[in-house]
Amino acid sequence: MEGTPQLCDRLGMAPMVTSAPEQVTDAITYHGEGPCWSPHWGGLRWVDMLAGDLLTLHEGEVSRLHVGEVAAFVRPRARGGYVVGLERGIGLADDPWSPPGVTHIVWDDPAVRMNEGGCDPAGNLYAGSMAYDATPGAAALYRLTPDLQVTTVLSATISNGIDFSPDGRHAYYNDTGTGGTDVFDHVDGALTNRRLLRHGDIGGPDGLAVDSAGNIWTALNGGGTIRCCAPDGATLAEVEVPVRLVTACAFGGEDLQDLYITTSREHLEDPEPAAGALFRVRVDVPGRAVQPFAG
């Protein structure tokens, strides 16, 4: 699975998937989400969202840490520890292995929960929400500065994956309710000039990650597929996973060439045996080190 010759020439590094997806864990999550590789905790961490747990994979073993009613996403902090998305805000921990010692509420509506997040090159946190019943327009994407000043960036339905181009000039964002991946210009710390990059077409765009060549890898929830697109939206590669509800992906491993994939069995009456498991596939274009939260 490789890009067209034109894209290879233009980008210099068009990705190839060099193995079939490997199932790394049993089906241990109900709604696995938000994988994040960091040396802060020695490997991969992800969430069992509606259980309120952080899961850590280290040397083949998985540990759980309960942090609240909801655990929506996790990112390392530049000063150590981590930031985690909680039901209606964020939690801050000073070390990787303890529950959050400080919480910061972003909204007070109990019908809306946190869903996904990520950091910009300056270390600001972008955190997005969704209504429990997915009411259109009831959610938002927020920007939290290192001193926890909150700005509402835009309204949304199911605010999902967000990541930035390697040069920091563009942001890629999935509001699953729109059915597509959008791209913004990132200018002076603001997201501007929003436009559609690519329709999901075989599933709802969920989590995403940008590799070191600037290509965008998106989990297509309901379609059992991770799709890699060039910055112009053209398909470069696809990874088929034996689970319909793929939720997110992240680069990890010592060389950042392992693409980890989280899955879910949420609301499924007939889940696949592996629904809720963690998967991994090798790619030949590495990812990038995760951007920590500067707060």
Residue pairs with C-beta under 8 A, 6 or more apart in sequence:
1 16
1 17
1 236
1 237
1 238
1 239
2 8
2 14
2 15
2 16
2 236
2 237
3 11
3 14
3 15
3 230
3 234
3 236
3 237
4 14
4 234
7 14
7 230
7 234
7 236
8 14
11 213
11 214
11 215
11 230
11 231
12 213
13 212
13 213
13 285
14 213
14 215
14 230
14 236
14 285
15 211
15 213
15 215
15 228
15 236
15 237
15 283
15 284
15 285
16 237
16 283
16 284
16 285
17 237
17 239
17 281
17 282
17 283
18 282
18 283
18 284
19 281
19 282
20 281
21 239
21 240
21 241
21 242
21 261
21 279
21 280
21 281
22 279
22 280
22 281
23 274
23 277
23 278
23 279
24 57
24 260
24 277
24 278
24 279
24 280
25 57
25 62
25 277
25 278
26 277
27 265
27 271
27 273
27 274
27 275
27 276
27 277
28 48
28 55
28 62
28 276
28 277
28 278
29 46
29 47
29 48
29 51
29 55
29 262
29 263
29 264
29 276
29 277
29 278
30 48
30 50
30 51
30 264
30 265
30 266
30 276
31 48
31 49
31 50
31 51
31 247
31 264
31 265
31 266
31 276
32 46
32 47
32 48
32 49
32 55
32 247
32 262
32 263
32 264
32 276
32 277
32 278
33 46
33 47
33 49
33 72
33 73
33 116
33 207
33 247
33 248
33 262
33 264
34 46
34 47
34 49
34 72
34 73
34 74
34 85
34 116
34 117
34 207
34 248
34 262
35 44
35 45
35 46
35 207
35 248
35 249
35 250
35 252
35 260
35 261
35 262
35 278
36 44
36 45
36 46
36 73
36 74
36 75
36 76
36 250
36 290
37 43
37 44
37 45
37 250
37 251
37 252
37 253
37 256
37 260
37 290
38 45
38 75
38 76
38 290
38 292
40 76
40 77
40 80
40 81
40 82
40 96
40 292
41 56
41 58
41 76
41 82
41 96
41 97
42 56
42 58
42 59
43 56
43 57
43 58
43 59
43 252
44 56
44 57
44 250
44 252
44 260
44 278
45 54
45 55
45 56
45 57
45 74
45 82
46 54
46 55
46 57
46 74
46 248
46 260
46 262
46 278
47 53
47 54
47 55
47 71
47 72
47 73
47 74
47 84
48 55
48 64
48 71
49 70
49 71
49 72
50 70
50 266
51 66
51 71
52 66
52 67
52 68
52 69
52 70
52 71
53 64
53 65
53 66
53 67
53 71
54 64
54 65
54 67
54 71
54 74
54 82
54 84
55 62
55 63
55 64
55 65
56 62
56 63
56 65
56 96
57 278
65 97
65 98
65 99
66 99
67 84
67 86
67 91
67 99
67 100
68 84
68 86
68 87
68 91
68 100
69 86
69 87
70 85
70 86
70 87
70 113
70 114
71 84
71 85
71 86
72 84
72 85
72 86
72 87
72 113
72 114
72 115
72 116
72 117
72 127
73 84
73 85
73 114
73 115
73 116
73 117
73 118
73 127
74 82
74 83
74 84
74 85
75 82
75 83
75 117
75 118
75 119
75 125
75 290
75 291
75 292
75 293
76 82
76 83
76 96
76 290
76 292
76 293
77 83
77 92
77 93
77 292
77 293
77 294
77 295
78 123
78 292
78 293
78 294
79 94
80 94
80 95
80 96
81 92
81 93
81 94
81 95
81 96
82 92
82 93
82 96
83 90
83 91
83 92
83 93
83 125
83 293
83 295
84 90
84 91
84 93
84 100
85 114
85 115
85 116
85 117
85 127
86 100
86 103
86 114
87 113
87 114
88 105
88 106
88 107
88 108
88 109
88 110
88 112
88 113
88 114
89 103
89 104
89 105
89 106
89 107
89 114
90 103
90 104
90 106
90 114
90 125
90 127
90 144
91 99
91 100
91 102
91 103
91 104
92 100
92 101
92 102
92 103
92 104
92 295
93 99
93 100
93 101
94 101
104 144
104 148
106 114
106 127
106 142
106 144
106 150
107 129
107 140
111 131
111 132
111 133
111 135
111 138
112 129
112 130
112 131
112 132
112 138
112 139
113 129
113 130
113 131
113 132
114 127
114 128
114 129
115 128
115 129
115 130
115 139
115 158
115 159
115 160
116 127
116 128
116 159
116 160
116 161
116 162
116 207
116 248
117 125
117 126
117 127
117 128
117 162
118 125
118 126
118 161
118 162
118 163
118 291
119 125
119 126
119 290
119 291
119 292
119 293
119 294
120 126
120 164
120 168
120 171
120 186
120 189
120 291
121 164
121 168
121 291
122 189
122 294
123 146
123 291
123 292
123 293
123 294
123 295
124 143
124 144
124 145
124 146
124 189
124 293
124 294
125 143
125 144
125 293
125 295
126 141
126 142
126 143
126 144
126 153
126 162
127 141
127 142
127 144
128 139
128 140
128 141
128 142
128 156
128 159
128 160
128 162
128 175
129 139
129 140
129 141
129 142
129 156
129 159
130 138
130 139
130 156
130 157
130 158
130 159
131 138
131 139
131 157
134 157
134 158
134 177
135 157
136 157
136 177
137 155
137 156
137 157
138 157
139 155
139 156
139 157
139 158
139 159
140 152
140 153
140 154
140 155
140 156
140 159
141 152
141 153
141 154
141 156
141 159
141 162
141 173
141 175
142 150
142 151
142 152
142 153
143 150
143 151
143 153
144 150
144 295
145 295
146 293
146 294
146 295
147 295
148 295
153 191
154 191
154 194
156 175
156 177
157 175
157 176
157 177
157 178
158 175
158 176
158 177
158 204
159 175
160 173
160 174
160 175
160 176
160 205
160 206
160 207
160 208
161 172
161 173
161 174
161 205
161 206
161 207
161 208
161 209
161 218
161 219
161 248
162 171
162 172
162 173
162 174
162 208
163 171
163 172
163 208
163 209
163 210
163 216
164 170
164 171
164 172
164 186
164 210
164 291
165 171
165 172
165 186
165 210
165 214
165 231
166 210
166 212
166 213
166 214
166 288
167 214
168 186
169 185
169 186
170 183
170 184
170 185
170 186
170 231
171 183
171 184
171 186
171 191
172 181
172 182
172 183
172 184
172 197
172 208
172 210
172 216
173 181
173 182
173 183
173 184
173 191
174 180
174 181
174 182
174 205
174 206
174 207
174 208
174 218
175 182
176 204
176 205
176 206
176 221
179 199
179 200
179 204
179 205
180 196
180 197
180 198
180 199
180 200
180 205
181 196
181 197
181 198
181 200
181 205
181 208
181 216
181 218
181 229
181 233
182 194
182 195
182 196
182 197
183 194
183 195
183 196
183 197
183 231
184 191
184 192
184 193
184 194
185 191
185 192
185 193
186 192
197 216
197 229
197 233
198 218
198 229
198 233
200 218
200 220
200 223
202 220
202 222
202 223
202 225
202 227
203 219
203 220
203 221
203 222
203 223
203 224
203 225
203 244
203 246
204 220
204 221
204 222
204 223
205 218
205 219
205 220
205 221
206 218
206 219
206 220
206 221
206 246
206 247
206 248
207 218
207 219
207 247
207 248
207 249
207 250
207 262
208 216
208 217
208 218
208 219
208 248
208 249
209 216
209 217
209 248
209 249
209 250
209 251
209 259
209 287
210 216
210 217
210 287
210 288
211 217
211 228
211 251
211 283
211 285
211 286
211 287
211 288
212 256
212 285
212 286
212 287
212 288
213 285
214 230
214 231
215 228
215 229
215 230
215 231
215 236
215 285
216 228
216 229
216 230
216 231
217 226
217 227
217 228
217 249
217 259
218 226
218 227
218 228
218 229
218 249
219 225
219 226
219 246
219 247
219 248
219 249
219 261
219 262
220 226
220 227
220 246
221 244
221 245
221 246
221 247
221 264
222 244
222 245
223 244
223 246
224 240
224 241
224 242
224 243
224 244
224 245
224 246
225 238
225 239
225 240
225 241
225 246
226 238
226 239
226 241
226 246
226 249
226 259
226 261
226 281
227 235
227 237
227 238
227 239
228 235
228 236
228 237
228 238
228 239
229 235
229 236
230 236
237 283
239 259
239 261
239 281
241 261
241 263
241 279
242 272
242 274
243 263
243 264
243 271
243 272
243 274
243 275
243 277
243 279
244 268
244 272
244 275
245 263
245 264
245 265
245 266
245 268
245 275
246 261
246 262
246 263
247 262
247 263
247 264
248 261
248 262
249 259
249 260
249 261
249 262
250 259
250 260
250 287
250 290
251 257
251 258
251 259
251 260
251 283
251 286
251 287
251 288
252 258
252 259
252 260
252 287
255 286
256 286
256 287
256 288
256 289
257 282
257 283
257 284
257 285
257 286
257 287
258 280
258 281
258 282
258 283
259 280
259 281
259 282
259 283
259 287
260 278
260 279
260 280
261 278
261 279
261 280
261 281
262 278
263 274
263 275
263 276
263 277
263 278
263 279
264 275
264 276
265 271
265 272
265 275
265 276
268 275
